Amino acid sequence: MTPSNFNLAVRNVFRHRARSASALVAIIFGVIALLIASGFIEWIFWAMRESTIESQLGHVQIVKPGYFREGVADPFRYRLAENTADWESVRTALHVETVTPRLHFGGLISRSDNTVSFLGVGVEPATERDVSSQVYMIAGTDLDTSDGKQALLGEGLAAALDVKVADTVVLLVKTGSGGINAVELEVQGVFRTSVKAYDDVALRMPIATSQRLLRTEGAHVWVVLLDDTAHTDATMAALRARLSEQDYELVPWYEQAVFYNKTVTLFSRQVSVVWILIALVIVLSISNTMIMSVLERTREVGTLLALGFRRRQIMRQFLSEGLVLGAAGGVLGLILGAILAAIISTIGIPMPPPPGMEVGFTGEIILTGPLLAGAFALAVLTATLASVYPAWKASRLEIVDALRHNG
């Protein structure tokens, strides 16, 4: 668009202020609705992602090759040695904040006459606390020693056993040699994560105690926490260069976050529908505005054609007006949408507990660069697209008929 075309397009838009204002309102409303809806979904994605990472998975898990495929049948074949040169290499890698070992096992847990199955994990309390920052203690305290007979129970598991803090429970497990071993532990705390199904069976205890219980050494998983989720792939590549593929398998968080991935797929499709509906609203609004403009300016178009203006110049002029409307509506929509998003985020959006969770949450709006750019592009492109037919119609007018028009 040349400067002269732009100036003329702006003047023509302001010539019919009421009609242009209605088109701008439609575009602004569409952009704001898009930002609020998409920004809320973006926050849900962020909250779910960080909750999944900081309560269970970490950013990267390092295991023996085949552990996640075959380790359930024989977990003791897939143990990693601790405090080795490879461990130190991982711990000192760029963007790595914490590395912590985990030893997974299962068995039966008893309290009085109540006996249920559990899924246990032995952890190093000092480093696990950083990796599990979104594991919330609802009673008691977190593990504070790496070699004690204490345990943390998930909220659902504690309810099933009817135990409270300071009660004693008995664990019965299968050892690495195939025998049976038992240990008596004191319940030091009860925790809750974002996944109720996990809380119904989960138990945590010091890794040294779990090693003695299982009569084994080492850990099944090294959980790596990074300084930023955005560095996951780059850190994965760096760690692969440091570790032997024959001895270690690296698994990023997103390959294990099944529920998160399904949620992203579902919500992304819903957001796509919102984008399509808003695009249709803008197209219909701008089309109506431009068609009315063509009808009212028929004699003007005929005069321009009679003066020697080419038809493509006429078409370009009407397209420029649609572009100006889309750009103006997009900018105003972004400004007002950002202000509204900030207000909503400050107040918060109270939400009920999602399926599979026990507690609700307070939502916010996250506006990312790609989201803002996409909303602006949608406003400009749809407004310009909506001007194509009216512009073509104006450029096809016959000079004699246009000059006779009485509109």
N, C-alpha and C positions, 0 to 999 in steps of 0.2 A: 504494500500500500504506500503510495507516494504521499508526501506531506500535504499536497493540495487535495488529494482524495480524502485524507484523514480529516483535514479542516472542514471540508464540505460535508463529510459524513457527520461530524459532530454538530455542525450547524443544523443539518436536516433533522437530527435526533431531537435537538432542542426546539425545533419549530413546532413539534406536536408533543408538548410536554406531558399532557395527560396520558396519551397513548403510550409514550415512551416510558413514563413512570410505572404504568401497569406492567409493562414487559420487564422493567428492572426489578420490580417487586417480586415477580415470579422467579426471576433468576436468583435474586438474593435469598429468597425463601428456600429455593432448591439447594443452593450452596450451603446455607446454614444447616438445613436438615441433613444434608450429606455429611457435613463435618461432625455434627453431634452424634449421629448414628454410627458412622464409621469410627469416630474417635472413641466412643464407648466400647465398641468391639475391639479396637486396638488395645485399650486398657485391659480388657478381659484377657486377650492373648498374652499381654505382658505379665499380668498378675498370675495367670495359670502357669506360664513358662517359668517365672522366677520361683513360684511356690513349689513346682515340681522339682526344679533344680536344687533348691535350698532346703528341701525336706526329705528327699529320697535319693536322687540320682547324681547330684553334682554335675559339673559340666562334661567331664570325661571319666569313664571308668576303664581301668586297665586290668585285664584278666589274662589267664592262660588261654591260648587258642582253643576254641571249642567249648569253653566253660558254659556259656549261655545256651548252647545247643545240647550238650550232653552232660553238663555238670550236675543236673538234678539226680541222675541215676548213680553217679559216683563222684560226689563233690570233693572227696579227699585226694583225688588224682590231680586236681586243678588248683593246688595251693601255691601262693607266691611267698618267697622268702622276704622278710622285712629287713630294713636298714642295710641294704646292699648298695653297690655302686650305681645300679640302675635306679634304685629308689632316690638316691641323692641327685641323679641326673634329672629325674622328673621334678623333684622338689625345687631345683634351682632354675628351671626353664622360665623363659620370659612369659609374663602374664599369669604365672601360677602363684596363687596366694597360699593354698594349703593342700597338702596331700595327707589322706588319712586311710588306714587299713580297715577292712571289714571282714569278719568271718561269719558266714551264713550257716545256719543249721535249723533244724526243726525237731519237734518232739511233743511230749505231753507236759502240761503244767497242772498242778493240783493245789487245791486249798480246801481243807476239811474233806467234805464228800464231793466237791466239785472238781472234775477233771475235764480239761479241754485240750485241743491241739493248739500249737502256737508256731509262729515263724520267728526265730530269734536271730539277732545279729550282735556279734561281739564288736565293740567299738573302742577306740582310744579317746577317752573323754575330752582331753585337752584340745585335740584337733577336730574331733567330730562336732564339737560345739560350733565351730565356724562354718562347717559344711551344712549343718542342720539348723540354721538360724530360724527357719520357719516351722520347726517342730516346737509347739507351744506346750509348756508345762501348765496343766490345769490344777495340779495338786502336788505337793511335795517339792523336791528340788531335783536338778539335773545331776547326772553322775559326776562325782568330784574326785574320784580316785581310779587309777588304771588297774588296780589289783585288789578289788574288794568284792564281797559277796552281796552286792546290791543289784537291783534290777529296776528298769523303767518299763511300765506296761502301757500299751495303748488303751485309750478310753474304753473301747468296746470290750477288750479282753479283760480289763479290770472289772467291768460291770458283769461279765459272764461268770467270773469267779467270785464276785461279791467281795472284793478285797479293797482295802484302803491303805494309805501310806503307813508304813511301819509294820504291816502284816507280813507274815512269812509264807512263801510259796515254795513248792518242790518241783524241780525240773527233772524229767526223765528223758534221756537222749541215747542215740546209738553212736558209739565212738568210732574212730577211724579204723580200729582193728576189728570192728564187727560186734563188739561187746555192748553191754548196757552200763550206763553210769548215771548217777543222780547227784543233785546238789540242792542245798537249801539256801534260798536267797531272801533278803529283806526287800520289800517294795519301797524304793526310795522316792518314787514319783509316778505320776500318771500323765501321759502326754496326748496331744491331739495334733493330727496333720490335716491337710485339706481333703484327704481321701478316707472316708469312713471304713471302707472295706479293708484297708490296711490297718487302721486302728483296732479293728475287731480281732486281729490275730497277732499283732506286733509286740515284740519284747526286745529290749536292749539291755546289754550288760557289759561290763568291762571285758576287753578282748583277752586279757591275760587269764581271767576267770573262765571264760568260754574255752580257751585253749586247754586248760587243765580238765575241764569237764569233758571235752571231746578227746582228750589225750592226743593232741596234735600240735603242730606248730604252724606259724605263718598266717596268711590271710587269703581269702578268695578274691578280694577286689581291692585295688587301690583307687580311691575316689579323689578326683582332682577338682578343686575349686579355683576358678579364674577370677581375675579382677573385673571382667566384663564378658557377658554372654556373647557379644559380637566377636570376640577373639577365639571362639571355639574352634572353627575350622583351621585358622592359622596355627593355633597351638597344637592341634592334632597333627598337622603336617610336620611341625618342629619335633614333636615327641616321636613320631614314626621314624624320623631321621636318626634319633638317638637310641631307639630300642630295636632289638632284633624281632623281625616278624615271626620267627620260629618260636620265640619264647614268650611273646606278648601280643595280645590283641587289644586294640584301642576302640572303644565304643562311645560315640558322642551321645549326649543326653537325648537328642531328638530321635534317635533310633530306638529308644526304649520308652519314650513318652507316648504310648499308644492312645490313651484317652485324650491327651492334649492334641495330638495330630488329627484325630477324628473330629474334635471340637472345632479346630481351625478350618477343616474342610467344610463342615456344616455351616458355620457362621460366615465363611467367605462366600458361599453360595447365596446366603441370605442377603449379604451386603451387595452382591452383584445385582440382585433383584431391585434393591433400593436405588442403585445407580441407574438402572434402566428406567425405572419409574420417574425419577427426577429428570432424566434426559428427555423423556416424553413430555413432561410438563413444560420444560423449557422450549422444546421444539414447537409444541402447539401454541404456546404463548407468543413466541417470536413470529411464527408463521402468520398468525392472525394480525399481529401488529404490522408486519411488512406488507401483507396483502391489502390491508386498509390504506397503507401509505401509497401503494401503487394505484389504487382506485382514485384516491384524492389527488394524486399528482399526474394523472394521465395526460392532461393538456400540457403540463410542464415537460413531461417526457417527449411528447410530440414536438414541442418547440425545440428541444435540444436536438432531436433527430433532424429536424428541418434545418437547423443551423450547421449540420455536418458532423455532429457527434456520432461515433460509431456505436453499433449495438453492444459490442463487448465493453465499451466504456460505461454505458448505462447499466449493464449487468454488474460490472465491477463496483459501481457506485452504491448500488443497493446491497451488495455483499459487504461493502465497507461499513455500511450502517449497521448491519447485523453484527459484524465483528466488534464495532464500538460498543454496542449494547451489551454483548457478551463479556467484553473485557471490563467495562464499567461495573456490570452486575457481579462479575467474578471477584473483582477487587473489594467492592463494598461487602459482598458476602463473606469473604475471608476475614475482613476486619471485624465485622459484627459477630461472625461465628467464633473467632478467637476470643473475643471479649466474653461472649456467652459461655463458651467452654471453660474459661477461667473462673467465671462466677459459679457455674455448676460444680466444678472440681473443688472449689473452696467449700461449698455447702455440702457436697457429697450426694451420692445417689444410693439410698438404702435399698438393699436387695435381699430377698429371702434366700435361704440355703439352696444351692443348686442340687440336682440329683446326685446322690452318693455322698453328700456332705452334711455335717451336723449344724453348722452355724452359717449365718448370713454374712454379708460383707457390705462395705460402703464403696460404691464405684466412683470412678472419675472419668475424665475425658482426656485422652492423649492425642495431640495433633502432631503428626510427624511431617517431615519435609515432603516425602512422596505423597502423603495424603493431601496436603495443601496444594501441591503442584497438580495432582490429579483432579481435585475439585475445580481449580481455576481452568485447567485445560478442558474439562467437561463443559463448563459454562461457555467458554469461547468457541469450542468446536460445535456444540449443539446449536448455539445462536447463529453461527455462520452457516451451518448446514440448513437450519430452518429458513434462511434467507435465499437459498438456492432457487426454489421454485418461484417465489415472488420476483426475484431478480430476473430470472429467465422470462417470466411472463411480461415484465416491463420492457425487456429488450426486444420482444417479439411484436410489440405494438406497431400497427400501421400508422404512418404519419398522418394521413388524411383523417382516419377514424379518431386518432388521439386528439387532433386539433378540434374536431367537432364535439368532443366529449363535454358534457355540461356539469360534471361532478365538481 
